[in-house]
């Protein structure tokens, strides 16, 4: 029986189907988890113990999801910053 057919099977195989689906979704290693903890240790140092959860989440998102600094093109970010800066001056 093929995996696709097994996963689409009726009630009689639903528990096996759920177990197989769970096992196939597990990562083969814990590298991504260990990498995340290493980055968190760099972000939340002893001098930043009072950092709140939202700030830590934002910094971790930047650290883990941003392109490498060598690949990053800052032009669009600078343009957005300039537009926001100019619009704030007009409202002041």
The first five atom37 places (N, CA, C, CB, O) and aatype in JSON, in Angstrom:
{
  "aatype": [20, 20, 20, 20, 20, 20, 20, 20, 20, 20, 20, 20, 20, 20, 20, 20, 20, 20, 20, 20, 20, 20, 20, 20, 20, 20, 20, 20, 20, 20, 20, 20, 20, 20, 20, 20, 20, 20, 20, 20, 20, 20, 20, 20, 20, 20, 20, 20, 20, 20, 20, 20, 20, 20, 20, 20, 20, 20, 20, 20, 20, 20, 20, 20, 20, 20, 20, 20, 20, 20, 20, 20, 20, 20, 20, 20, 20, 20, 20, 20, 20, 20, 20, 20, 20, 20, 20, 20, 20, 20, 20, 20],
  "atom_mask": [
    [1, 1, 1, 1, 1],
    [1, 1, 1, 1, 1],
    [1, 1, 1, 1, 1],
    [1, 1, 1, 1, 1],
    [1, 1, 1, 1, 1],
    [1, 1, 1, 1, 1],
    [1, 1, 1, 1, 1],
    [1, 1, 1, 1, 1],
    [1, 1, 1, 1, 1],
    [1, 1, 1, 1, 1],
    [1, 1, 1, 1, 1],
    [1, 1, 1, 1, 1],
    [1, 1, 1, 1, 1],
    [1, 1, 1, 1, 1],
    [1, 1, 1, 1, 1],
    [1, 1, 1, 1, 1],
    [1, 1, 1, 1, 1],
    [1, 1, 1, 1, 1],
    [1, 1, 1, 1, 1],
    [1, 1, 1, 1, 1],
    [1, 1, 1, 1, 1],
    [1, 1, 1, 1, 1],
    [1, 1, 1, 1, 1],
    [1, 1, 1, 1, 1],
    [1, 1, 1, 1, 1],
    [1, 1, 1, 1, 1],
    [1, 1, 1, 1, 1],
    [1, 1, 1, 1, 1],
    [1, 1, 1, 1, 1],
    [1, 1, 1, 1, 1],
    [1, 1, 1, 1, 1],
    [1, 1, 1, 1, 1],
    [1, 1, 1, 1, 1],
    [1, 1, 1, 1, 1],
    [1, 1, 1, 1, 1],
    [1, 1, 1, 1, 1],
    [1, 1, 1, 1, 1],
    [1, 1, 1, 1, 1],
    [1, 1, 1, 1, 1],
    [1, 1, 1, 1, 1],
    [1, 1, 1, 1, 1],
    [1, 1, 1, 1, 1],
    [1, 1, 1, 1, 1],
    [1, 1, 1, 1, 1],
    [1, 1, 1, 1, 1],
    [1, 1, 1, 1, 1],
    [1, 1, 1, 1, 1],
    [1, 1, 1, 1, 1],
    [1, 1, 1, 1, 1],
    [1, 1, 1, 1, 1],
    [1, 1, 1, 1, 1],
    [1, 1, 1, 1, 1],
    [1, 1, 1, 1, 1],
    [1, 1, 1, 1, 1],
    [1, 1, 1, 1, 1],
    [1, 1, 1, 1, 1],
    [1, 1, 1, 1, 1],
    [1, 1, 1, 1, 1],
    [1, 1, 1, 1, 1],
    [1, 1, 1, 1, 1],
    [1, 1, 1, 1, 1],
    [1, 1, 1, 1, 1],
    [1, 1, 1, 1, 1],
    [1, 1, 1, 1, 1],
    [1, 1, 1, 1, 1],
    [1, 1, 1, 1, 1],
    [1, 1, 1, 1, 1],
    [1, 1, 1, 1, 1],
    [1, 1, 1, 1, 1],
    [1, 1, 1, 1, 1],
    [1, 1, 1, 1, 1],
    [1, 1, 1, 1, 1],
    [1, 1, 1, 1, 1],
    [1, 1, 1, 1, 1],
    [1, 1, 1, 1, 1],
    [1, 1, 1, 1, 1],
    [1, 1, 1, 1, 1],
    [1, 1, 1, 1, 1],
    [1, 1, 1, 1, 1],
    [1, 1, 1, 1, 1],
    [1, 1, 1, 1, 1],
    [1, 1, 1, 1, 1],
    [1, 1, 1, 1, 1],
    [1, 1, 1, 1, 1],
    [1, 1, 1, 1, 1],
    [1, 1, 1, 1, 1],
    [1, 1, 1, 1, 1],
    [1, 1, 1, 1, 1],
    [1, 1, 1, 1, 1],
    [1, 1, 1, 1, 1],
    [1, 1, 1, 1, 1],
    [1, 1, 1, 1, 1]
  ],
  "atom_positions": [
    [[0.85, -1.18, 0.0], [0.0, 0.0, 0.0], [0.9, 1.25, 0.0], [-0.97, -0.01, 1.23], [1.84, 1.33, 0.79]],
    [[0.62, 2.19, -0.87], [1.42, 3.41, -0.98], [1.09, 4.35, 0.17], [1.16, 4.11, -2.34], [0.01, 4.27, 0.76]],
    [[2.05, 5.27, 0.51], [1.85, 6.2, 1.63], [0.62, 7.07, 1.41], [3.08, 7.07, 1.81], [-0.16, 7.29, 2.34]],
    [[0.44, 7.55, 0.21], [-0.71, 8.41, -0.07], [-2.02, 7.7, 0.18], [-0.67, 8.89, -1.5], [-2.95, 8.28, 0.74]],
    [[-2.1, 6.42, -0.24], [-3.33, 5.65, -0.02], [-3.53, 5.39, 1.47], [-3.28, 4.31, -0.79], [-4.66, 5.43, 1.96]],
    [[-2.45, 5.12, 2.19], [-2.55, 4.86, 3.62], [-3.04, 6.09, 4.37], [-1.19, 4.4, 4.17], [-3.87, 5.99, 5.27]],
    [[-2.53, 7.26, 3.99], [-2.93, 8.49, 4.65], [-4.37, 8.87, 4.33], [-2.0, 9.62, 4.26], [-5.01, 9.58, 5.11]],
    [[-4.88, 8.42, 3.19], [-6.25, 8.72, 2.8], [-7.23, 7.63, 3.23], [-6.33, 8.92, 1.29], [-8.41, 7.71, 2.9]],
    [[-6.77, 6.61, 3.94], [-7.6, 5.46, 4.31], [-8.74, 5.85, 5.24], [-6.75, 4.38, 4.97], [-8.76, 6.95, 5.8]],
    [[-9.68, 4.93, 5.38], [-10.87, 5.16, 6.21], [-10.54, 5.13, 7.69], [-11.94, 4.11, 5.9], [-9.38, 5.15, 8.09]],
    [[-11.59, 5.09, 8.49], [-11.5, 5.11, 9.94], [-10.61, 4.01, 10.51], [-12.86, 4.99, 10.52], [-9.93, 4.23, 11.52]],
    [[-10.61, 2.84, 9.9], [-9.89, 1.71, 10.49], [-8.38, 1.94, 10.58], [-10.15, 0.46, 9.67], [-7.72, 1.34, 11.42]],
    [[-7.85, 2.79, 9.74], [-6.41, 3.08, 9.77], [-6.1, 4.5, 10.26], [-5.8, 2.87, 8.39], [-4.98, 4.97, 10.09]],
    [[-7.07, 5.16, 10.84], [-6.87, 6.57, 11.2], [-5.77, 6.76, 12.24], [-8.17, 7.16, 11.72], [-5.01, 7.72, 12.15]],
    [[-5.68, 5.87, 13.24], [-4.62, 6.0, 14.25], [-3.24, 5.79, 13.66], [-4.85, 5.01, 15.39], [-2.3, 6.52, 13.97]],
    [[-3.12, 4.8, 12.79], [-1.83, 4.55, 12.13], [-1.49, 5.73, 11.23], [-1.87, 3.23, 11.3], [-0.34, 6.16, 11.18]],
    [[-2.48, 6.24, 10.54], [-2.28, 7.39, 9.66], [-1.78, 8.59, 10.45], [-3.58, 7.74, 8.92], [-0.84, 9.27, 10.02]],
    [[-2.38, 8.86, 11.6], [-1.95, 9.99, 12.44], [-0.52, 9.79, 12.95], [-2.9, 10.17, 13.63], [0.26, 10.74, 12.99]],
    [[-0.2, 8.56, 13.34], [1.14, 8.26, 13.84], [2.19, 8.46, 12.74], [1.2, 6.83, 14.38], [3.24, 9.05, 12.98]],
    [[1.9, 7.96, 11.55], [2.83, 8.11, 10.43], [3.0, 9.58, 10.08], [2.34, 7.32, 9.19], [4.11, 10.05, 9.84]],
    [[1.9, 10.32, 10.06], [1.96, 11.76, 9.77], [2.82, 12.48, 10.8], [0.54, 12.36, 9.74], [3.61, 13.36, 10.44]],
    [[2.68, 12.12, 12.07], [3.48, 12.72, 13.13], [4.96, 12.4, 12.97], [2.99, 12.24, 14.5], [5.81, 13.28, 13.07]],
    [[5.28, 11.14, 12.72], [6.68, 10.71, 12.58], [7.32, 11.38, 11.37], [6.76, 9.18, 12.45], [8.49, 11.78, 11.43]],
    [[6.58, 11.5, 10.27], [7.15, 12.11, 9.07], [7.33, 13.62, 9.22], [6.26, 11.83, 7.88], [8.08, 14.23, 8.46]],
    [[6.67, 14.23, 10.19], [6.82, 15.67, 10.38], [7.96, 16.03, 11.34], [5.52, 16.25, 10.89], [8.31, 17.21, 11.45]],
    [[8.52, 15.06, 12.02], [9.63, 15.32, 12.95], [10.91, 15.61, 12.18], [9.84, 14.12, 13.9], [11.22, 14.93, 11.2]],
    [[11.67, 16.61, 12.61], [12.94, 16.88, 11.93], [13.94, 15.75, 12.22], [13.52, 18.25, 12.37], [13.92, 15.18, 13.31]],
    [[14.79, 15.44, 11.27], [15.75, 14.35, 11.48], [16.82, 14.67, 12.52], [16.42, 14.0, 10.17], [17.41, 13.76, 13.11]],
    [[17.08, 15.96, 12.74], [18.08, 16.36, 13.74], [17.53, 17.52, 14.56], [19.43, 16.75, 13.06], [16.48, 18.07, 14.25]],
    [[18.26, 17.89, 15.59], [17.86, 19.03, 16.42], [18.71, 20.27, 16.11], [17.97, 18.68, 17.91], [18.79, 21.18, 16.93]],
    [[19.33, 20.29, 14.94], [20.24, 21.39, 14.58], [19.52, 22.74, 14.59], [20.86, 21.14, 13.21], [20.04, 23.71, 15.13]],
    [[18.33, 22.8, 14.0], [17.63, 24.09, 13.94], [17.28, 24.6, 15.34], [16.35, 23.97, 13.1], [17.36, 25.8, 15.61]],
    [[16.9, 23.7, 16.21], [16.58, 24.08, 17.59], [17.84, 24.56, 18.32], [15.94, 22.89, 18.36], [17.82, 25.57, 19.01]],
    [[18.92, 23.83, 18.17], [20.18, 24.2, 18.82], [20.7, 25.53, 18.29], [21.24, 23.11, 18.61], [21.24, 26.34, 19.04]],
    [[20.54, 25.76, 16.98], [20.95, 27.02, 16.38], [20.15, 28.18, 16.96], [20.78, 26.97, 14.86], [20.7, 29.24, 17.27]],
    [[18.85, 27.97, 17.12], [17.99, 29.01, 17.69], [18.41, 29.35, 19.11], [16.53, 28.57, 17.67], [18.46, 30.53, 19.47]],
    [[18.7, 28.35, 19.92], [19.13, 28.61, 21.29], [20.49, 29.32, 21.32], [19.21, 27.3, 22.08], [20.72, 30.18, 22.17]],
    [[21.38, 28.97, 20.41], [22.68, 29.66, 20.35], [22.5, 31.13, 20.01], [23.6, 28.99, 19.31], [23.13, 32.0, 20.62]],
    [[21.63, 31.41, 19.04], [21.37, 32.8, 18.67], [20.7, 33.56, 19.82], [20.49, 32.87, 17.41], [21.01, 34.72, 20.06]],
    [[19.78, 32.89, 20.53], [19.11, 33.54, 21.65], [20.12, 33.89, 22.74], [18.0, 32.64, 22.21], [20.02, 34.93, 23.39]],
    [[21.1, 33.01, 22.94], [22.13, 33.27, 23.95], [22.96, 34.51, 23.57], [23.04, 32.04, 24.11], [23.4, 35.25, 24.44]],
    [[23.18, 34.71, 22.26], [23.91, 35.89, 21.8], [23.07, 37.16, 21.93], [24.36, 35.7, 20.35], [23.59, 38.23, 22.23]],
    [[21.76, 37.04, 21.68], [20.88, 38.2, 21.73], [20.58, 38.61, 23.16], [19.58, 37.9, 20.99], [20.64, 39.8, 23.49]],
    [[20.25, 37.65, 24.01], [19.87, 37.96, 25.39], [21.05, 37.68, 26.31], [18.62, 37.13, 25.83], [21.16, 36.61, 26.9]],
    [[21.92, 38.66, 26.43], [23.1, 38.54, 27.27], [22.76, 38.95, 28.7], [24.26, 39.4, 26.72], [21.65, 39.39, 28.98]],
    [[23.72, 38.8, 29.59], [23.49, 39.16, 31.0], [23.2, 40.65, 31.16], [24.69, 38.77, 31.85], [22.54, 41.05, 32.12]],
    [[23.71, 41.46, 30.24], [23.45, 42.9, 30.34], [22.05, 43.27, 29.81], [24.51, 43.68, 29.57], [21.62, 44.41, 29.95]],
    [[21.37, 42.29, 29.22], [20.02, 42.54, 28.69], [18.97, 41.68, 29.39], [19.99, 42.27, 27.18], [17.99, 41.27, 28.77]],
    [[19.15, 41.41, 30.65], [18.23, 40.54, 31.37], [16.82, 41.12, 31.49], [18.77, 40.26, 32.75], [15.86, 40.37, 31.65]],
    [[16.69, 42.42, 31.43], [15.38, 43.05, 31.59], [14.62, 43.16, 30.27], [15.53, 44.43, 32.2], [13.55, 43.77, 30.22]],
    [[15.15, 42.58, 29.21], [14.51, 42.63, 27.9], [13.15, 41.92, 27.97], [15.41, 41.96, 26.82], [13.03, 40.82, 28.5]],
    [[12.12, 42.58, 27.42], [10.8, 41.95, 27.46], [10.66, 40.93, 26.32], [9.69, 43.02, 27.36], [11.48, 40.87, 25.41]],
    [[9.6, 40.14, 26.41], [9.39, 39.03, 25.48], [9.2, 39.5, 24.04], [8.18, 38.22, 25.92], [9.71, 38.87, 23.11]],
    [[8.49, 40.61, 23.86], [8.24, 41.12, 22.5], [9.54, 41.55, 21.83], [7.25, 42.29, 22.55], [9.74, 41.29, 20.65]],
    [[10.4, 42.22, 22.58], [11.69, 42.65, 22.03], [12.55, 41.46, 21.68], [12.42, 43.56, 23.02], [13.17, 41.43, 20.61]],
    [[12.6, 40.47, 22.56], [13.37, 39.25, 22.29], [12.83, 38.56, 21.04], [13.32, 38.29, 23.49], [13.61, 38.11, 20.19]],
    [[11.52, 38.47, 20.92], [10.92, 37.84, 19.75], [11.3, 38.59, 18.47], [9.38, 37.79, 19.9], [11.65, 37.96, 17.47]],
    [[11.23, 39.91, 18.5], [11.58, 40.71, 17.33], [13.05, 40.54, 16.95], [11.28, 42.19, 17.58], [13.37, 40.37, 15.77]],
    [[13.93, 40.6, 17.93], [15.36, 40.44, 17.66], [15.69, 39.05, 17.14], [16.17, 40.74, 18.92], [16.53, 38.89, 16.26]],
    [[15.03, 38.03, 17.69], [15.25, 36.65, 17.23], [14.74, 36.48, 15.8], [14.55, 35.64, 18.17], [15.36, 35.77, 15.0]],
    [[13.62, 37.12, 15.47], [13.09, 37.04, 14.11], [14.08, 37.66, 13.13], [11.73, 37.75, 14.01], [14.33, 37.1, 12.07]],
    [[14.62, 38.81, 13.49], [15.62, 39.46, 12.63], [16.85, 38.56, 12.49], [16.03, 40.84, 13.19], [17.36, 38.37, 11.39]],
    [[17.31, 38.02, 13.6], [18.53, 37.19, 13.6], [18.35, 35.93, 12.77], [18.9, 36.82, 15.04], [19.25, 35.55, 12.01]],
    [[17.2, 35.26, 12.9], [17.01, 33.96, 12.25], [16.43, 34.05, 10.84], [16.12, 33.12, 13.09], [16.65, 33.14, 10.04]],
    [[15.69, 35.12, 10.53], [14.97, 35.17, 9.26], [15.52, 36.19, 8.27], [13.54, 35.46, 9.52], [15.03, 36.26, 7.14]],
    [[16.49, 36.96, 8.66], [17.04, 37.98, 7.77], [18.12, 37.41, 6.88], [17.58, 39.16, 8.57], [18.79, 36.44, 7.25]],
    [[18.31, 38.01, 5.71], [19.4, 37.56, 4.84], [20.75, 37.9, 5.47], [19.28, 38.19, 3.45], [20.85, 38.77, 6.33]],
    [[21.77, 37.23, 5.01], [23.13, 37.51, 5.46], [23.46, 38.96, 5.11], [24.15, 36.52, 4.82], [22.99, 39.47, 4.09]],
    [[24.26, 39.6, 5.92], [24.6, 41.01, 5.71], [25.27, 41.23, 4.35], [25.52, 41.5, 6.84], [25.14, 42.31, 3.77]],
    [[25.98, 40.22, 3.85], [26.64, 40.34, 2.55], [25.62, 40.33, 1.41], [27.64, 39.2, 2.36], [25.89, 40.85, 0.33]],
    [[24.44, 39.72, 1.64], [23.4, 39.63, 0.62], [22.36, 40.73, 0.75], [22.73, 38.27, 0.69], [21.56, 40.94, -0.17]],
    [[22.34, 41.44, 1.87], [21.29, 42.43, 2.14], [21.48, 43.68, 1.32], [21.26, 42.78, 3.62], [22.57, 44.25, 1.28]],
    [[20.42, 44.11, 0.65], [20.44, 45.37, -0.09], [19.6, 46.38, 0.7], [19.88, 45.17, -1.56], [18.38, 46.25, 0.76]],
    [[20.24, 47.38, 1.3], [19.52, 48.29, 2.19], [18.7, 49.37, 1.5], [20.5, 48.94, 3.09], [18.02, 50.14, 2.18]],
    [[18.73, 49.45, 0.18], [18.08, 50.57, -0.52], [16.6, 50.7, -0.19], [18.25, 50.41, -2.01], [16.13, 51.79, 0.12]],
    [[15.84, 49.6, -0.25], [14.4, 49.7, 0.0], [14.12, 50.07, 1.45], [13.7, 48.37, -0.35], [13.19, 50.83, 1.73]],
    [[14.92, 49.55, 2.38], [14.73, 49.89, 3.8], [15.03, 51.36, 4.04], [15.62, 49.0, 4.69], [14.31, 52.03, 4.79]],
    [[16.08, 51.88, 3.43], [16.44, 53.29, 3.59], [15.36, 54.18, 2.99], [17.81, 53.59, 2.93], [15.0, 55.21, 3.57]],
    [[14.83, 53.79, 1.82], [13.76, 54.57, 1.19], [12.52, 54.63, 2.09], [13.39, 53.96, -0.18], [11.94, 55.7, 2.26]],
    [[12.13, 53.5, 2.65], [10.97, 53.48, 3.56], [11.23, 54.35, 4.78], [10.65, 52.03, 3.99], [10.33, 55.07, 5.23]],
    [[12.43, 54.28, 5.32], [12.77, 55.09, 6.49], [12.69, 56.58, 6.17], [14.18, 54.72, 7.0], [12.16, 57.36, 6.95]],
    [[13.23, 56.95, 4.99], [13.19, 58.36, 4.6], [11.76, 58.85, 4.43], [13.97, 58.57, 3.3], [11.43, 59.96, 4.85]],
    [[10.91, 58.03, 3.82], [9.5, 58.42, 3.63], [8.82, 58.6, 4.98], [8.75, 57.37, 2.79], [8.11, 59.58, 5.19]],
    [[9.04, 57.67, 5.89], [8.44, 57.78, 7.23], [8.97, 59.0, 7.97], [8.72, 56.51, 8.05], [8.23, 59.7, 8.65]],
    [[10.26, 59.24, 7.83], [10.89, 60.37, 8.51], [10.31, 61.69, 8.0], [12.42, 60.35, 8.32], [10.01, 62.59, 8.78]],
    [[10.17, 61.79, 6.68], [9.63, 63.02, 6.1], [8.16, 63.21, 6.47], [9.78, 63.0, 4.58], [7.73, 64.33, 6.74]],
    [[7.4, 62.13, 6.5], [5.98, 62.26, 6.85], [5.81, 62.64, 8.32], [5.23, 60.94, 6.56], [4.84, 63.32, 8.67]],
    [[6.72, 62.22, 9.17], [6.66, 62.59, 10.59], [6.97, 64.07, 10.78], [7.64, 61.74, 11.42], [6.4, 64.72, 11.66]],
    [[7.88, 64.61, 9.97], [8.23, 66.04, 10.08], [7.04, 66.91, 9.71], [9.44, 66.37, 9.19], [6.83, 67.97, 10.31]],
    [[6.26, 66.48, 8.71], [5.12, 67.28, 8.28], [4.0, 67.27, 9.32], [4.58, 66.77, 6.95], [3.22, 68.22, 9.39]],
    [[3.93, 66.22, 10.12], [2.88, 66.14, 11.14], [3.29, 66.82, 12.44], [2.55, 64.69, 11.42], [2.45, 67.02, 13.32]],
    [[4.54, 67.18, 12.57], [5.01, 67.81, 13.82], [4.69, 69.28, 13.87], [6.51, 67.62, 13.99], [5.01, 69.95, 14.84]]
  ]
}
